[in-house]
Structure formats: C-alpha cells, structure tokens
Amino acid sequence: MAHAEVKAGVCGFTTRITATSEDGQTVKLSIQTQCPNIKPLETELTEVDGFAECFSKLGESSIYQISKKYCKHPGCPVPSALIKAVEVACGIALPVDVEMKIEA
C-alpha cells in the first residue's frame, strides 16, 4: 500500500492518494481531492495496470490520458504523484518523498 499527499502549490488544493495492489500489478486507487479539476478522477480512475502505467512513455499512461481530460494546468503534480504511488504499490519503487522547491 502507498499513500501520497499532494499540496499542489499556489492553487492551495490538497489531494490524497492511496494505491493498493494484491498481486503487484493491478492497482486500486483511492483519490480524495479539493480540486474541482482533479475531482472527476475520484470516480474515473479507480484501477490501473501498474506495469502499463509505470513503463509507459511520459504522458502516454492511462493516468495521464485521463488526467488531461480534466486537469487544466500542465504543471499540476497530481498525475506524477499518482504514478509514484502506483510504483510503490507494485513494489517497483521505494516510498521516498519527492520534493520541488520553486523560488524567484
């Protein structure tokens, strides 16, 4: 099981992701978000093939394909966080935090 919490930045929205896999490949996703643009993913993105997601080219996974239908901001970190959570749930990656610091 993997948990991710995304505080997306200046928008102020937080998204919580839980990814679970019993077989190391099929991943069930639970998404809770305050963001109206990510909200449709709560019901549309509930299960994925972890290997297909993690080994797709950037932007070609089903997570990115579904996200781009709703997400209006290309810099949104939520789709990336979903992929990272899927990686951990499948045992492909270790649960290590990702950090971005933006300065002007």
C-alpha positions as CSV (number, residue, x, y, z in Angstrom):
1,M,0.0,0.0,0.0
2,A,1.2,3.5,-0.8
3,H,-0.1,6.9,0.4
4,A,0.7,10.2,-1.2
5,E,-0.4,13.7,-0.2
6,V,0.0,16.4,-2.8
7,K,-0.1,20.1,-1.8
8,A,-0.2,21.4,-5.4
9,G,1.1,24.9,-4.8
10,V,-0.4,28.3,-5.3
11,C,-3.9,26.8,-6.0
12,G,-4.0,25.7,-2.4
13,F,-5.6,22.4,-3.2
14,T,-4.6,19.1,-1.5
15,T,-5.0,15.7,-3.0
16,R,-4.7,12.4,-1.0
17,I,-3.9,9.2,-2.9
18,T,-4.0,5.6,-1.7
19,A,-2.7,2.9,-4.0
20,T,-3.0,-0.8,-3.2
21,S,-2.1,-4.0,-5.0
22,E,-2.6,-7.6,-4.0
23,D,-0.8,-9.1,-7.0
24,G,1.9,-6.5,-7.6
25,Q,0.4,-5.4,-10.9
26,T,-3.3,-4.5,-10.6
27,V,-3.5,-1.3,-8.5
28,K,-6.7,0.1,-6.9
29,L,-6.6,3.8,-6.5
30,S,-8.5,5.9,-4.0
31,I,-8.3,9.7,-4.6
32,Q,-9.6,12.4,-2.4
33,T,-9.2,16.0,-3.6
34,Q,-10.3,19.5,-3.0
35,C,-9.5,20.4,-6.6
36,P,-12.6,20.7,-8.9
37,N,-10.4,19.8,-11.9
38,I,-9.0,16.6,-10.4
39,K,-12.3,15.7,-8.7
40,P,-13.5,13.6,-11.7
41,L,-10.5,11.3,-11.2
42,E,-12.0,10.1,-7.9
43,T,-14.6,8.0,-9.8
44,E,-13.0,7.6,-13.2
45,L,-9.5,6.5,-12.1
46,T,-10.1,3.7,-9.6
47,E,-7.9,0.8,-11.0
48,V,-4.9,0.6,-13.3
49,D,-2.4,-1.9,-14.6
50,G,0.7,-0.8,-12.6
51,F,3.2,-2.2,-15.1
52,A,1.5,-0.4,-18.1
53,E,1.4,2.9,-16.0
54,C,5.0,2.7,-14.8
55,F,6.7,1.7,-18.0
56,S,4.8,3.9,-20.4
57,K,6.4,6.9,-22.0
58,L,5.8,10.2,-20.3
59,G,2.3,11.4,-20.9
60,E,1.1,8.1,-22.5
61,S,-0.1,6.2,-19.5
62,S,-3.8,6.0,-18.8
63,I,-3.3,8.1,-15.7
64,Y,-2.0,11.0,-17.9
65,Q,-4.6,10.3,-20.6
66,I,-7.5,10.5,-18.1
67,S,-5.9,13.4,-16.2
68,K,-5.5,15.6,-19.3
69,K,-9.3,15.4,-19.9
70,Y,-9.9,17.4,-16.7
71,C,-6.7,19.0,-15.4
72,K,-6.3,22.5,-16.9
73,H,-2.8,23.1,-15.6
74,P,0.2,21.2,-17.2
75,G,2.3,21.9,-14.2
76,C,-0.1,20.0,-11.8
77,P,1.9,17.5,-9.8
78,V,-1.1,15.2,-9.1
79,P,-0.7,12.9,-12.2
80,S,3.0,12.4,-11.4
81,A,2.1,11.6,-7.7
82,L,-0.4,9.0,-8.9
83,I,2.3,7.3,-11.0
84,K,4.7,7.4,-8.0
85,A,2.1,5.8,-5.7
86,V,1.4,3.1,-8.3
87,E,5.2,2.3,-8.4
88,V,5.3,1.9,-4.7
89,A,2.1,-0.2,-4.6
90,C,3.6,-2.6,-7.2
91,G,7.0,-2.8,-5.4
92,I,8.8,-1.1,-8.4
93,A,10.0,1.8,-6.3
94,L,10.6,2.6,-2.6
95,P,8.4,5.0,-0.7
96,V,10.7,8.0,-0.8
97,D,9.4,11.6,-0.8
98,V,9.7,13.8,-3.9
99,E,10.4,17.4,-3.3
100,M,10.1,20.5,-5.5
101,K,11.2,23.9,-4.4
102,I,10.3,26.9,-6.5
103,E,12.0,30.2,-6.0
104,A,12.0,33.5,-7.8
